Amino acid sequence: MRIAVIFAAAVLVFACQSESVDQTANTPSQSTTMPANETAATETSTMNPVIPPETHEPASAPTAALPTQEVHLIEYQIHMPQSLPAGRMAFNVENGGKEDHAFEIEGNGVHQQTTVLKRGDTTALEVNLPPGTYTVYCPVKGHKEKGMKATLVVK
């Protein structure tokens, strides 16, 4: 057992000596003409690239949020204001009823609608509303005829 420990120690010492010899053979000489901090500066510049200054371009400017109007649909009723300001509007439409419903706005050259919403679903509809009078209704078969419609005045 002692012989095995001595043999292992000797191999370890020999390996360490040859490794340190190899390291010194591969290291550059100390008499280089390049300053030591130039190497560090080169490594730093590749790790931290130069970032150009920010420019104020119209394409990169954030867009303003649209005014949002909540619309609640339940059996044969549309809950929303009767008048709104002119301009772009985002309608946040929610089906709070038990049946499927949708939201459609028509008039003054505008005709847009949402997809049919299941119970509890919501969706958004963005519309540009010029001043005028509009009809809003549920386009699901028979709902408009059962009173699921309203008049919207845009000023």
C-alpha positions, 0 to 999 in steps of 0.5 A: 500500500505504501509503495502505491502511495509513493508511486502515485505521488511520484507520478503526480510530481513528474506530471506537474513539472512537465506541465509547468515546462510546457506552459512556459514554452507556450507563453510569449516572451516578456520583451514584447513591443505591444503594451500589456493593456493594449491586449486588454483593450482589444478584448474589451472592445470586442466584448462591448461593441460600440452602440450608435447614438439613438436617433429620433426617427418617426418610424421608431416613435411609439404610437399613441394608444387609441381611446377605448370604448367598452361594449357589453353584449347580452341577450338582445341588448347592447350596452354602450354609450349612445354618442362618441367623439369622432376619430379612431376608436378601439371597441373592447367587445365582451359577450356577457350573455349565454348565447353567441353574439357579435358586434357590427357597426354600419353607417357613414361609409363604415361597415365593420364587425367582429367575429362571433363570440362565445359566452365570456369571450372578448375581442377588439375592433378598431374603427375610424369614425367620422362624424355622423349616425351609425347603427350598431347591432348583433349580426347573429341570425335573428338577434337584430330583429329581437332588439339587439341594435342601437343608434350611435351618434359620433360628433 
